[in-house]
Structure formats: C-alpha cells, structure tokens
Amino acid sequence: MSCDFLALANPGVRELHPYQAGKPISELERELGISNIVKLASNENPLGLSPLAKAAMEREMADLARYPDANGFYLKAKLAERLGISAGQITLGNGSNDVLELVARVFVEPGNEVIYSEHAFVVYPIVTQAIGATRVEVPARDRGHDLEAMAAAITDKTRLIFIANPNNPTGTWVNGADLKAFMEKVPENVLVVVDEAYFEYVSEPDYPRTLEWLAEYPNLLVSRTFSKAYGLAGVRAGYIVAHEEITGLLNRVRQPFNMNSLALAAAQAVLDDTDYLARAIEVNRAGMEQLEAACHEHDLDYIPSVGNFLTIDMGRPAGPLYQFMLERGVIVRPVANYGMPDHLRVSIGLPEENARFVELLPQLPR
Ligand SMILES: *Cc1c(COP(=O)(O)O)cnc(C)c1O
C-alpha cells in the first residue's frame, strides 16, 4: 500500500514538469568516457571566474562557519551607488530566479492571471503554475514579445506580467519607446517584471534604461543577475530592483539568508572587475560574429540575438542533431520545450569552443 502523493501536491504542482537544465559536462563525461567536452548550453560566461571574485571568495572562506549578512548591506550599498537607486529598492536573491519566484509568491494567488510571451523564459510559467495561478501566454511576433498583444491580454484578474529583455531562448529584445508605450497602458495595480539577465551584453542605443523609470512607474520591477556577463552562475547571485514598498513586502517572505556569504563576497568584488566585464562583452561579440558567419556559410537561419547565445533554425527536427553533437562532445540546447522543435540554442563560447560546434555543422545527419 502506498500513499498517492501526487494527489497531495497542490493542484498547480501536479501539472508541473521539472526545469530542464543544460547537461552538465561531468554527466556527459561519465556517459561517454571522453574528456574534451565543450558546453555551449547554459549561457554561461566562457571566461571562467573573475580573478577578483575568486580572491574575494577565498578571503571569505575563513568566516564560513558564520551566517551571512542577512541584509547584504555592503553589496546593496555598492549596487545602489552604481545604479543610482537606493539600497531600500534592492532585494538580493540566490540567483535572479529566486527573486522572480519571490515576486510571484508575494503578489499572486490562485485565480490570478500572469502574462508572459510565447517562447519566453520557462521560469515564468513554472512559478505561475506552482502557485496555482493562471498562465496567460501571449503569441510571439517575429519570435519576440508582442507588447501590444500583451497589453490587450490584461484583465481584472491580471496581477503580474513578465518581460524578458533580452529574451532567452530567442535573444530578441524590446526597445525603450515600445516598452514605455506598454507601461503607459498597464494599470498601476498590475506589476511588470522586466528580466534583464543579459543587459550587459546589449549595445543597442534604444535599449530601455528601465532603472530611470522606477519613480514614474511604481509597478515596475527590474531583475538582474551575476550569472551571465559577471560569470558567477555556479555561485548563485541575482537581485531585483523595485519600489521600496514592494521591496519591503518581498522582504517579509524572503528566506533571510537566501544569498550566501561566498555569493555576497563574489558579487561585490566582481562589480569592480571592469576589465573582466569588458573582456566578456568582447569575447561575446566576436563569438557571435563567428557563429553568424557559420550560419550564413551553411545556409542556416537564426534569430538575431543581443544576448550571449544564438538560436539557430536547423531546418528539421533538432533533437537528433543535438544528440549527434552530444556524442561528439559538444553540448548545445534543444528548445522544443519552448515551442521551437527545429531550433538549437548555442551559447557563445571561446573561439575554439565555437569552432567545435561549427566543425560539426557539415557533418550533421540529414
Ligand atoms: C539565465 C537567466 C536568468 C538568470 O538566472 P539566475 O537565477 O540569476 O542564474 C534570468 N532570466 C533569464 C531570462 C535567463 O536566461
């Protein structure tokens, strides 16, 4: 006799599927018994850890028997100064996913609606569903967010809207004028989270400066992460900037030590590593050119991307191609779960890592 635990789970959770992460290098090494594996599957920074972040974590080691600073005083102070906001507007998280979930838990209840775009980051439907709220997925336009349609989807039940800018896994982005026009249409009692996980990579002049809009739109929240351009994905550090009253509410539910001591130290240090950030952006720019050129050479369409990844239309079901590459030690990311069964998402790596992917293109099975 065994208990039906599925029936015990809350209704939203019953219908959830776990997040599918990129395959870890160690797992593929175990499976294939090979060692020269490149991972271009999780939009990580190919430069490895910043030396300043590494040194800061090594210094922090001596104090790890103690709890972290629950308020992240020094990190918030530094962020506030850099970003031109107040420390009271910042909520730190164990990665930005942590704070995205926190927003949903604090403001959304069963029966509410949460709006996001087709092909948008999968964490938005997951956190919505987990709460038992209703997912409202608005069809994409040219693979990107259709902000007009998203505004039109707002109802009395809408509590929260997620906008990924740029979006993962498409690399598409919305410009300042369009986002502003959208904000004008959103009622003040509907929260808008703009997820800017990749903003450091964006060089487009009309990319919105959302932090400057916070006073004008109290319902606007902006999330950022140390996982991508700052190269701390394994450490888990992110944050969200919002109105002080919203921040206070998030703080009621937040786990007090949700950002650990190493993450606090590393994030604080890496903010000073301007050389590392500049190199990350340059390596990404060059790698993007390398992959785009390979696509042109092999007649493959891709979605123009301002992130640190390129999503390529392979022109046929991509599952077997993913598998083919995997067996040759190149891990990329199938995105069928994002409604794009023919696409592969390829994170920008070092030149020699990108080359490993490019070399396989002419060998792919038909
Ligand atoms: C990678 C990513 C994040 C960052 O997640 P962390 O939890 O901070 O590592 C957030 N949003 C999007 C769209 C992403 O692709």
The ligand as an ORCA input file, in Angstrom:
! r2SCAN-3c Opt
* xyz 0 1
  C      19.894     32.955    -17.160
  C      18.643     33.727    -16.970
  C      18.341     34.282    -15.732
  C      19.319     34.177    -14.594
  O      19.019     33.218    -13.707
  P      19.857     33.151    -12.343
  O      18.909     32.509    -11.430
  O      20.180     34.552    -11.963
  O      21.073     32.340    -12.638
  C      17.201     35.022    -15.578
  N      16.380     35.243    -16.621
  C      16.648     34.764    -17.840
  C      15.752     35.083    -18.970
  C      17.780     33.972    -18.047
  O      18.033     33.455    -19.243
*
